[in-house]
């Protein structure tokens, strides 16, 4: 059993920042990737960012430069620093973990950016 617990979401004004955290616990195995997706209201879930065990990163379109993903392998935790937030960033943010056997998802954390 693997559990992912997200934290750090909330309400922020446009131009502000938030830092999301996601801590993994349980029978994790060897983690390959950790990352984030998001689901804006009324839209499909979309890719936000990923980071490999070696530290390589990828970002969704138009997010690089505002969002930064990082990882603490010792703590099995992934972070998402979000700067210069805009109302279009409003969404439920889900973290995930991929260990070459299965992808696990967190329960999601709400981020709301007011104009």
C-alpha positions as a Markdown table, in Angstrom:
| # | Residue | x | y | z |
|---|---|---|---|---|
| 1 | Unk | 0.0 | 0.0 | 0.0 |
| 2 | Unk | 1.3 | 3.4 | -1.0 |
| 3 | Unk | -0.1 | 6.7 | 0.4 |
| 4 | Unk | 0.6 | 10.1 | -1.0 |
| 5 | Unk | -0.4 | 13.1 | 1.2 |
| 6 | Unk | -0.5 | 16.5 | -0.4 |
| 7 | Unk | -0.4 | 19.8 | 1.4 |
| 8 | Unk | 0.1 | 23.5 | 0.7 |
| 9 | Unk | -3.0 | 24.4 | -1.4 |
| 10 | Unk | -5.2 | 27.3 | -0.6 |
| 11 | Unk | -6.5 | 30.7 | -1.8 |
| 12 | Unk | -4.0 | 33.2 | -3.1 |
| 13 | Unk | -4.3 | 36.4 | -5.1 |
| 14 | Unk | -3.1 | 36.7 | -8.6 |
| 15 | Unk | 0.6 | 37.3 | -8.7 |
| 16 | Unk | 1.2 | 35.4 | -5.5 |
| 17 | Unk | 3.0 | 32.2 | -4.7 |
| 18 | Unk | 2.2 | 28.8 | -3.2 |
| 19 | Unk | 4.4 | 25.8 | -2.5 |
| 20 | Unk | 2.8 | 22.3 | -2.7 |
| 21 | Unk | 4.2 | 19.3 | -1.0 |
| 22 | Unk | 3.5 | 15.6 | -1.5 |
| 23 | Unk | 4.9 | 13.0 | 0.9 |
| 24 | Unk | 4.9 | 9.3 | -0.1 |
| 25 | Unk | 4.8 | 6.5 | 2.4 |
| 26 | Unk | 4.2 | 2.8 | 2.5 |
| 27 | Unk | 5.5 | 0.0 | 0.1 |
| 28 | Unk | 7.0 | 2.5 | -2.3 |
| 29 | Unk | 9.8 | 0.5 | -3.8 |
| 30 | Unk | 12.2 | 2.2 | -6.1 |
| 31 | Unk | 10.6 | 5.5 | -7.2 |
| 32 | Unk | 11.2 | 6.4 | -10.8 |
| 33 | Unk | 9.2 | 9.6 | -11.3 |
| 34 | Unk | 7.2 | 11.9 | -9.1 |
| 35 | Unk | 5.2 | 14.8 | -10.3 |
| 36 | Unk | 2.0 | 16.8 | -10.5 |
| 37 | Unk | -1.1 | 17.0 | -12.6 |
| 38 | Unk | -4.0 | 19.4 | -12.2 |
| 39 | Unk | -7.6 | 19.5 | -13.1 |
| 40 | Unk | -9.2 | 23.0 | -13.6 |
| 41 | Unk | -12.9 | 23.3 | -13.0 |
| 42 | Unk | -14.9 | 21.8 | -15.9 |
| 43 | Unk | -11.8 | 20.6 | -17.7 |
| 44 | Unk | -9.7 | 17.5 | -18.1 |
| 45 | Unk | -6.7 | 16.7 | -16.0 |
| 46 | Unk | -3.5 | 18.0 | -17.4 |
| 47 | Unk | 0.2 | 17.5 | -16.9 |
| 48 | Unk | 2.0 | 20.1 | -14.8 |
| 49 | Unk | 5.5 | 18.8 | -14.0 |
| 50 | Unk | 7.6 | 15.7 | -13.3 |
| 51 | Unk | 11.0 | 14.9 | -11.9 |
| 52 | Unk | 12.9 | 11.7 | -12.3 |
| 53 | Unk | 15.0 | 9.9 | -9.7 |
| 54 | Unk | 18.0 | 11.5 | -11.3 |
| 55 | Unk | 16.6 | 15.0 | -11.0 |
| 56 | Unk | 15.6 | 15.6 | -14.7 |
| 57 | Unk | 12.5 | 17.7 | -15.0 |
| 58 | Unk | 9.7 | 18.4 | -17.5 |
| 59 | Unk | 7.0 | 21.0 | -17.4 |
| 60 | Unk | 3.6 | 21.5 | -19.0 |
| 61 | Unk | 3.3 | 24.1 | -21.7 |
| 62 | Unk | 3.7 | 27.7 | -20.5 |
| 63 | Unk | 4.5 | 26.6 | -16.9 |
| 64 | Unk | 8.3 | 26.5 | -17.0 |
| 65 | Unk | 9.6 | 29.7 | -15.6 |
| 66 | Unk | 6.7 | 30.1 | -13.1 |
| 67 | Unk | 6.6 | 26.6 | -11.6 |
| 68 | Unk | 9.5 | 24.7 | -10.2 |
| 69 | Unk | 9.5 | 21.1 | -9.2 |
| 70 | Unk | 11.9 | 19.6 | -6.7 |
| 71 | Unk | 12.3 | 16.4 | -4.8 |
| 72 | Unk | 13.8 | 15.2 | -1.5 |
| 73 | Unk | 14.6 | 11.5 | -2.2 |
| 74 | Unk | 15.5 | 10.9 | 1.5 |
| 75 | Unk | 12.0 | 12.0 | 2.5 |
| 76 | Unk | 10.2 | 10.6 | -0.5 |
| 77 | Unk | 8.7 | 14.0 | -1.0 |
| 78 | Unk | 8.1 | 16.1 | -4.1 |
| 79 | Unk | 7.5 | 19.9 | -4.1 |
| 80 | Unk | 5.9 | 22.3 | -6.5 |
| 81 | Unk | 6.8 | 25.9 | -6.1 |
| 82 | Unk | 4.3 | 28.1 | -8.0 |
| 83 | Unk | 5.1 | 31.7 | -8.6 |
| 84 | Unk | 3.3 | 34.5 | -10.5 |
| 85 | Unk | 0.0 | 32.7 | -10.1 |
| 86 | Unk | -2.9 | 33.6 | -12.4 |
| 87 | Unk | -6.6 | 32.7 | -12.1 |
| 88 | Unk | -6.1 | 30.1 | -14.9 |
| 89 | Unk | -3.9 | 28.2 | -12.4 |
| 90 | Unk | -7.0 | 27.5 | -10.3 |
| 91 | Unk | -7.4 | 23.7 | -10.1 |
| 92 | Unk | -7.2 | 20.6 | -8.0 |
| 93 | Unk | -3.5 | 19.6 | -8.0 |
| 94 | Unk | -2.7 | 15.9 | -7.8 |
| 95 | Unk | 0.7 | 14.5 | -7.1 |
| 96 | Unk | 1.7 | 11.1 | -8.4 |
| 97 | Unk | 4.5 | 8.5 | -8.0 |
| 98 | Unk | 5.6 | 6.0 | -10.5 |
| 99 | Unk | 7.8 | 3.1 | -9.4 |
| 100 | Unk | 8.0 | 1.0 | -12.6 |
| 101 | Unk | 5.1 | -1.2 | -11.4 |
| 102 | Unk | 2.3 | 1.2 | -10.9 |
| 103 | Unk | 1.3 | 4.8 | -10.7 |
| 104 | Unk | -0.1 | 6.1 | -7.5 |
| 105 | Unk | -2.1 | 9.3 | -7.0 |
| 106 | Unk | -2.7 | 11.6 | -4.1 |
| 107 | Unk | -6.2 | 12.8 | -3.1 |
| 108 | Unk | -5.6 | 16.3 | -4.5 |
| 109 | Unk | -5.3 | 19.7 | -3.0 |
| 110 | Unk | -7.3 | 22.7 | -4.1 |
| 111 | Unk | -5.5 | 25.8 | -5.4 |
| 112 | Unk | -7.6 | 28.9 | -6.0 |
| 113 | Unk | -6.2 | 32.1 | -7.5 |
| 114 | Unk | -8.4 | 35.1 | -7.2 |
| 115 | Unk | -8.1 | 38.0 | -9.6 |
